[in-house]
Amino acid sequence: MALKEWALVTAASLVITPAYALQLPTEPAPQGTHKAVSRWDYTAGVVGIDNIPYRKACVNSTNTKSFSQGDPRQFLKFCIRYSKYDDVGYGIYVITSGSGELLCKERCSIRMKFDSDESSEFPAVVPDNNVKYQLFITDKSVIESVRNASKMRIEVDTADDGNGIFDFDIAGFSLEPDK
């Protein structure tokens, strides 16, 4: 890819990604076109005292929200994790970039919209450690919706002013489940 084409990528759209996860085009794009850079960050590691392997894909919201706790402007991170550590083999969660509180008693719902579809409510739960800045989405159909969409909007209840709306560029998701 020519240096001129890379100049189109703004600093705000770059994600620090491990070198093994980069999927750069092998051929230059035809004249007059450009290939979108995925905002997904792919990682792998181990979790728990038994060192159970996992693979994870995360994407940050393109907008921020003011929370009274922690940093004044925080983004929301959306992640999908595949691991035998998770009871059902996967974990889907959102987490704030600071200590902004997401409101949820033991169970709640998160409103999500994919591309131009109508928004839907998906069930969510607090994590076992009861942190207030993370929620797990329990409906596996979210993964297929992410796979087929390029944009996503998430609305979650917050401790500050009732709700927070976060937008995501999700094109290019390519994490496959364990076989």
C-alpha positions in Angstrom: 0.0 0.0 0.0 1.4 3.4 -1.0 2.3 5.9 1.6 -0.3 8.3 0.2 -3.0 5.8 0.9 -1.9 5.4 4.5 -2.2 9.2 5.0 -6.0 8.8 4.7 -6.0 6.9 8.0 -6.3 9.4 10.9 -4.7 9.0 14.3 -8.1 8.7 15.9 -8.8 5.5 13.9 -5.6 3.6 14.7 -5.8 0.8 17.2 -2.6 -0.6 18.8 -2.7 -4.2 17.8 -0.2 -7.0 18.3 1.8 -7.6 15.1 0.5 -11.2 14.7 -3.1 -9.8 14.5 -2.6 -7.3 11.7 -4.2 -8.3 8.5 -2.8 -5.9 6.0 -3.7 -6.2 2.3 -1.2 -8.2 0.3 -1.9 -6.4 -3.0 -2.2 -2.6 -3.5 -5.8 -1.4 -3.8 -6.9 -0.4 -7.4 -6.5 3.2 -8.3 -9.2 5.4 -6.8 -10.3 3.0 -4.1 -9.2 2.3 -0.5 -9.6 -0.6 1.9 -11.1 0.2 5.3 -8.9 -0.5 8.3 -10.6 -2.7 10.9 -11.0 -1.2 14.3 -11.0 -4.7 16.0 -8.2 -5.6 18.4 -7.6 -9.4 18.5 -5.7 -10.9 21.4 -5.1 -14.4 22.8 -3.9 -15.5 26.2 -4.8 -17.6 29.3 -7.2 -17.0 32.1 -7.8 -18.5 35.6 -5.5 -20.5 37.8 -5.7 -23.4 35.4 -4.3 -21.2 32.5 -7.2 -21.9 30.2 -6.6 -20.4 26.7 -8.9 -17.7 25.3 -9.2 -15.7 22.1 -10.8 -12.3 22.2 -11.8 -9.5 19.8 -12.6 -6.0 21.2 -13.6 -2.7 19.6 -13.9 0.7 21.2 -16.8 3.1 20.7 -16.2 6.0 18.3 -17.7 8.4 20.8 -17.3 9.1 24.5 -19.6 10.0 27.4 -19.0 12.1 30.5 -19.2 10.1 33.7 -18.9 11.6 37.2 -16.6 8.8 38.3 -13.1 8.5 36.9 -12.0 10.2 33.7 -14.3 12.9 32.5 -14.8 11.4 29.0 -14.9 7.6 28.7 -15.5 5.3 25.8 -17.3 1.9 25.9 -15.4 -1.3 24.8 -17.4 -4.2 23.3 -15.7 -7.6 23.4 -16.4 -11.2 22.3 -14.3 -13.9 24.0 -14.1 -17.6 23.2 -12.8 -19.8 26.0 -13.6 -23.0 27.8 -13.3 -20.8 30.9 -16.7 -19.3 30.1 -19.5 -21.7 31.1 -21.0 -21.6 27.6 -17.8 -21.3 25.6 -18.0 -17.6 24.9 -18.4 -14.3 26.8 -19.8 -11.1 25.3 -19.3 -8.0 27.4 -19.1 -4.2 27.5 -16.8 -2.3 29.8 -16.1 1.4 30.3 -12.7 2.8 29.7 -12.6 4.2 33.3 -14.7 3.7 36.4 -18.0 5.0 34.9 -20.8 3.0 36.4 -23.3 1.0 34.3 -26.6 0.5 36.1 -27.7 -3.1 36.5 -28.9 -5.0 39.5 -28.3 -8.7 39.0 -30.1 -8.8 35.6 -31.0 -6.1 33.2 -31.0 -5.4 29.4 -28.9 -3.5 26.9 -30.4 -1.9 23.9 -28.5 -2.6 20.7 -29.0 -1.6 17.0 -27.1 -3.1 14.1 -26.8 -1.1 10.8 -30.3 0.2 9.9 -32.2 -2.6 11.8 -34.6 -1.7 14.6 -33.0 -1.6 18.0 -33.6 -4.7 20.3 -33.1 -5.4 23.9 -30.6 -8.1 24.9 -30.4 -9.6 28.4 -27.3 -8.7 30.5 -25.9 -9.6 33.9 -23.3 -8.2 36.2 -20.0 -10.1 36.4 -19.4 -12.5 39.4 -17.1 -9.9 41.0 -20.0 -7.3 40.9 -17.9 -4.5 39.3 -20.1 -1.6 38.2 -18.2 -0.8 35.0 -18.8 -4.1 33.1 -21.8 -6.1 31.9 -22.1 -9.5 30.2 -24.6 -9.9 27.4 -26.1 -13.4 27.6 -27.7 -13.7 24.2 -25.4 -15.5 21.7 -27.3 -14.2 18.7 -25.4 -10.9 19.2 -22.3 -12.6 17.8 -24.1 -13.3 14.5 -25.5 -9.8 14.3 -22.0 -8.4 14.8 -20.7 -10.7 12.1 -23.2 -9.4 9.6 -23.2 -5.7 10.4 -20.8 -2.8 9.9 -22.2 -0.4 12.5 -23.6 -0.9 16.0 -25.1 1.3 18.6 -25.4 0.4 22.3 -27.5 2.1 24.8 -26.9 1.3 28.4 -28.2 2.7 31.7 -25.6 4.7 33.6 -25.4 6.0 37.2 -25.0 9.6 36.0 -27.9 10.7 33.7 -30.0 7.6 32.9 -28.4 6.3 29.8 -25.3 6.4 27.5 -25.4 5.9 23.8 -22.2 4.5 22.2 -21.5 4.0 18.5 -19.2 1.4 17.1 -17.6 0.7 13.7 -17.7 -3.1 13.7 -16.9 -4.0 10.1 -14.3 -6.7 9.6 -15.1 -8.9 12.7 -13.5 -12.3 12.0 -13.1 -14.2 15.3 -14.3 -17.8 14.9 -15.5 -20.0 17.8 -13.4 -22.9 19.0 -14.2 -26.1 17.2 
